[in-house]
């Protein structure tokens, strides 16, 4: 065997598993390359021929798990509820009834994404950094979701913005900290490429890996064209930075043995080529919806589906119970469609109205990225108002003003593809601001959200408006 070549039969064949919510061409490229270059085996090969959601449409292609069908367009209400409460949890232990009850060494997802959530063309939720536990009467984010099996070491997300902002960098890093740590996650901090481009990236990544490059370098060096260099991102244990797919396939194991409790996990992108230690950010606000048809209604879970005309309460709350809204506070309540660089059409006063249309509230366009063709002088994404004691009687609030309860009515879904929206909040108090960070106004331009920093604050209350 020549130096650097793979043995005819690897000591421990690397098993891979592909999940997909869109055109699976990039999943096929990844699976074919793993088999041809590294003699990897598809975990689904030994799953039953009738295994649910494993498409048989693409003859001769690697089997792919496709909950929303081979084009990602399938939608039924039973599937919607499974997608919200079942698939994201299964993603952390995806066995799929294979013959030896194994779990994958390499797990990959390809589809759409907003920070922390990954979904299909039909907007069915498939995976997320904090899966939902839903009892039918209440819900919570699954406590400490993580991969915790002897196999899974490399995870790949070909989906937008999974590492956009410190919150999601932290959540996904915690999913790596099982007793059997995942060594590395390869994904994006920005908008991910389309499936055809993603297929080319996967081929280049595998070629780089076959040449002996580490996970991180092979992924980074697969993103060299156009604006791809500023899109990729990764998480990796400090001791695993030199792990490589070639050495893994040759020896049957990875050289590093990360300590899941004490070792740093590093975040990598074009601005952090040597890695930055991931730490837990502080959440300043919480925002959530409740419907006002039932007294004491619990928070609506992420990915709740609402019909136009639904009455609801939008809650904006300081996480620290000793903080409160004060007279003179300038408050922005923003709605974002899918992600900040998503284009129009979109107007917040059509997406939802504040009941009573108080004259103290104005709407303007401050949060979507104007550099991506979103005109803040045409489209509005933000309501603004100033807290003014008794003059704010249109607002409901608790006794200490720690929480605002804003009565709203949902309107029409306006963007051209995905009916997903979420809320952001900014509070300006004198020269201090909390929540959405902004840039000072320049000339005649209004004060706008700082796009580079926007995603470092939390997104809240992802919901789906059913047109």
Helices and strands as residue ranges (DSSP letters): E 15-20, H 25-38, E 41-42, G 43-46, H 77-82, I 83-87, H 88-90, E 106-110, E 112-114, E 117-119, E 125-128, E 132-134, E 139-141, E 154-158, H 166-175, E 184-188, H 195-210, H 215-220, G 228-230, E 232-237, G 238-240, H 245-251, E 265-269, E 272-277, E 285-291, E 304-307, E 311-318, E 330-337, H 348-351, E 352-354, E 362-364, G 370-372, E 382-386, G 389-392, E 396-397, E 403-410, E 420-429, E 432-435, E 438-439, E 448-449, H 451-454, E 460-466
